[in-house]
């Protein structure tokens, strides 16, 4: 946190500098970067930050929006990752099929999934996934995987293998800047644009 704060404090000094060719745009871009990097409190709790961030939120809703850049900081535009990592042992997957994707190239891995053998430890499986109402509330689905081998009439599927799918956790702060410090090492500062 401290290195990001000091990098952001350096940006504040640059933002005040009149040397920029586009002083107004660079000033706003550096204000945005400085405020986005504020962590304790977030920009919402810093009176200086509220006006430029609300201006940004308003501008984003208009056609032709272009993100204000702080060229002095060399951080560029922010990234956006709406989802947290999946819980351990699960893999991120998309709930959409290729025909459902309106924006090609967009990462829509909005679910977490894993395949488990429910028979290997039935008590643990029931404890974690046995309450169908709780599963429904959390959006957890359990689908039996058919392991039938049509060539082996004596070894029909025993119903042990299931695929568990659940919604991927959403980030509270889905936007981020990778801000280089004085040694060029980038540090990630997460933020949100909730008004």
C-alpha positions in Angstrom: 0.0 0.0 0.0 2.7 2.5 1.0 4.6 2.2 -2.3 1.4 2.7 -4.3 0.6 5.8 -2.2 4.1 7.3 -2.7 3.8 6.6 -6.5 0.4 8.3 -6.5 1.7 11.2 -4.4 4.4 11.7 -7.0 1.7 11.8 -9.6 -0.1 14.5 -7.8 3.0 16.7 -8.1 3.1 15.9 -11.8 -0.5 16.7 -12.2 0.0 20.2 -10.9 2.9 20.8 -13.2 2.1 23.2 -16.1 4.6 21.4 -18.4 2.0 19.2 -20.1 0.9 20.0 -23.7 -2.7 19.0 -22.7 -2.7 20.3 -19.1 -6.4 19.9 -18.5 -6.6 16.3 -19.8 -3.4 15.3 -18.1 -4.5 16.9 -14.9 -7.8 15.1 -14.9 -6.1 11.8 -15.9 -3.6 12.1 -13.1 -6.4 13.0 -10.6 -8.2 9.9 -11.6 -5.1 7.8 -11.2 -4.3 9.3 -7.9 -7.8 8.8 -6.6 -8.1 5.3 -7.9 -4.9 4.4 -6.1 -6.3 5.6 -2.8 -7.0 2.4 -0.7 -7.5 3.4 3.0 -9.9 5.1 2.5 -11.0 4.5 -1.0 -11.6 7.5 -3.3 -15.2 7.7 -1.9 -13.8 8.8 1.5 -11.4 11.4 0.1 -13.2 14.7 -0.5 -10.6 15.8 -3.1 -11.4 12.7 -5.1 -15.2 12.7 -5.3 -15.6 15.5 -8.0 -13.1 14.1 -10.5 -14.3 10.5 -10.0 -18.0 11.5 -10.4 -17.1 13.5 -13.5 -15.5 10.3 -14.8 -18.5 8.1 -14.0 -20.7 10.7 -15.8 -18.4 10.9 -18.8 -18.3 7.1 -19.2 -22.1 7.0 -19.8 -21.7 9.3 -22.8 -21.1 8.2 -26.4 -17.5 8.5 -27.6 -16.0 8.3 -24.1 -12.2 8.1 -24.0 -10.5 7.3 -20.7 -8.4 10.2 -19.4 -4.8 9.2 -19.2 -2.0 10.4 -16.9 0.9 10.3 -19.4 3.4 11.2 -16.7 2.7 8.1 -14.8 3.0 5.7 -17.7 0.1 3.6 -16.3 -2.2 3.9 -19.4 -5.9 3.0 -19.3 -7.2 0.8 -16.5 -7.9 -2.9 -16.7 -11.1 -4.5 -15.8 -11.5 -8.0 -14.2 -15.1 -8.4 -12.8 -14.5 -11.8 -11.2 -12.3 -13.1 -8.3 -10.3 -16.3 -8.8 -12.4 -19.5 -8.5 -12.2 -21.4 -5.2 -9.3 -23.8 -4.9 -9.8 -26.9 -7.1 -12.3 -25.2 -9.4 -11.8 -23.9 -13.0 -13.3 -20.8 -14.5 -15.7 -21.5 -17.4 -18.3 -19.5 -19.3 -22.0 -20.1 -18.9 -22.5 -19.0 -22.5 -22.1 -21.0 -25.6 -20.3 -19.6 -28.6 -23.6 -18.7 -30.2 -24.5 -16.6 -27.1 -21.4 -14.4 -27.2 -22.3 -10.9 -28.5 -18.7 -9.6 -28.1 -16.1 -12.0 -29.4 -12.8 -11.9 -27.5 -14.4 -10.9 -24.3 -13.6 -13.0 -21.2 -17.0 -14.2 -19.9 -15.8 -16.9 -17.6 -18.5 -16.2 -15.1 -18.7 -19.7 -13.4 -16.5 -22.0 -11.5 -16.7 -25.8 -12.0 -15.1 -29.0 -10.9 -15.7 -32.7 -11.3 -15.8 -34.8 -8.2 -16.4 -38.4 -7.2 -19.3 -38.1 -4.8 -18.9 -41.7 -3.7 -15.4 -41.3 -2.4 -16.6 -39.5 0.6 -20.4 -39.3 0.7 -20.6 -37.7 4.1 -18.3 -34.8 3.1 -20.2 -34.4 -0.2 -23.6 -34.3 1.6 -22.3 -31.8 4.1 -21.1 -29.4 1.4 -23.7 -29.9 -1.3 -26.5 -32.0 0.2 -28.9 -29.1 0.9 -30.8 -28.5 -2.4 -32.4 -25.2 -1.1 -29.0 -23.8 -0.1 -27.5 -24.9 -3.5 -30.3 -23.1 -5.3 -29.8 -20.0 -3.2 -26.1 -20.0 -4.0 -26.6 -20.8 -7.7 -24.8 -24.2 -7.3 -25.8 -26.9 -9.9 -24.8 -30.5 -9.7 -24.9 -32.6 -12.9 -24.3 -36.3 -13.0 -21.7 -37.3 -15.6 -22.6 -40.3 -17.6 -19.6 -42.7 -17.6 -21.4 -45.5 -19.5 -19.1 -47.6 -21.7 -21.6 -48.9 -24.3 -19.1 -51.8 -25.0 -19.2 -53.0 -21.4 -22.8 -54.2 -20.4 -21.6 -55.3 -17.0 -20.1 -51.9 -16.0 -22.9 -49.4 -16.2 -22.5 -45.9 -14.7 -22.6 -46.0 -10.9 -23.5 -42.3 -10.7 -20.5 -41.3 -8.6 -19.0 -38.7 -10.9 -20.7 -35.3 -10.9 -19.9 -31.8 -12.2 -20.4 -29.0 -9.7 -20.9 -25.5 -11.1 -21.4 -22.3 -9.2 -21.3 -18.6 -10.0 -17.8 -17.1 -9.9 -17.3 -14.6 -7.1 -17.5 -10.9 -8.3 -14.9 -8.4 -7.3 -15.9 -5.5 -5.1 -13.2 -3.4 -7.0 -13.1 -4.7 -10.6 -11.0 -1.9 -12.2 -7.3 -1.6 -11.7 -4.3 0.4 -12.7 -0.8 -1.1 -12.9 1.3 1.8 -11.6 5.0 1.6 -12.1 7.1 2.7 -9.1 10.4 4.6 -9.4 12.2 1.4 -10.3 9.7 0.5 -13.0 8.1 -2.3 -11.1 4.3 -2.2 -11.6 2.0 -2.5 -8.6 -1.7 -3.1 -9.1 -4.2 -0.7 -7.5 -7.8 -2.0 -7.5 -10.8 0.4 -7.4 -14.5 0.6 -8.2 -16.7 3.2 -9.9 -19.7 2.7 -7.7 -21.3 6.1 -7.3 
